[in-house]
Amino acid sequence: MKRVHAYILGASGFGGGELLRLLSGHPAVAAVRAVSKPHADMPFHCVHPHLRGLVDGKFDSEPDWRWLTDSPQPVVFSVLEDEELAQQLPALEKKWAELGLSDRLMLIDLSSDFRLDHPGRYAATHGRSHPAPELLERFVYGLPEWRRDKLKNAKRIANPGCFATAVQLALLPVAATPGLGLIAATGVTGSSGSGVLPGEGTHHPTRAHDFRVYKPLEHPQEAEMDVMLVAHKASRHRLTFIPHSAPLVRGIFATVQFEWPETAGGVSTASLTEVFRRYYATSPMVRVVEGTPRLASVVGSNFCDISVASRGRTVAVMVALDNLVKGMAGQAVQNLNVALGLPEDTALRQAACFPC
């Protein structure tokens, strides 16, 4: 087992705190350092109080890349804001090459910067040109349940979005079915998905007893979902996605509905459940359940619970996961495990806190 030395960039946010928590118990991780300019020289627990007495260390103001040069396996997790890494990466790649790190270093990006592998699709989705389009093709999209083979030995990994993770996991077992037609997806998320800094969508007085839609039919993660469907050669499909803001802190609950095509044969809840069980039989982080998934069963864990229901040819797939774990930091650790050839659930077999 290669011993990992890891740097976390932008480590003062919720995702950074989850990475510190998960990596501190990872058997392959020898040491972790974390960067946060606003909190330089402050102990981790001053920003992430749940880590007091468990994860020692202080935030660096800048990364000391030479610290990684002697590591058998250097790893960088970037939790920077969207476009920050993309703007810095050409210079970083040059610096890493000068230090002899470039070919050995694994970079896992948790932002949206490298999830779409074509500059035109990025521009159409985000309304602006990509800061480093020449680097897009170097990244592997990091949804292990779909791209497991491509992630093995990967050195540049783009972590999926949290909504995109939920909807894609709902669709993967049936994505290659021709003629699904309109695929209507909805997702409900908690306030932590908006980041650590307060805003209108996360400020407690405006969120605690409210429920609303935001970015209807124009959420950027819809592009990730569509790329997966196109890759499965799904024909005659049309995906729509509507996200909702709920009075929760953590968690995503997604529901995906479509009409089962007559050409695909008969369908029932029992038969579809069996299809999903077979598909995810080798995916330790996905649990196919009966009845409805429950956020309280997954929050704080890297598990994703999925169930299906049908009436006639109408199918509903329901998904529950933690947006900060399976939808973010936990998935990044899962990608690390796959890339290193470790058991996929290493350091991730942790139960949710129930009740939460």
Summary of the structure (lengths in Angstrom):
residues: 356
radius of gyration: 20.0
end to end distance: 35.3
largest distance: 62.6
contacts: 1178
relative contact order: 0.14
helix: 35%
strand: 22%
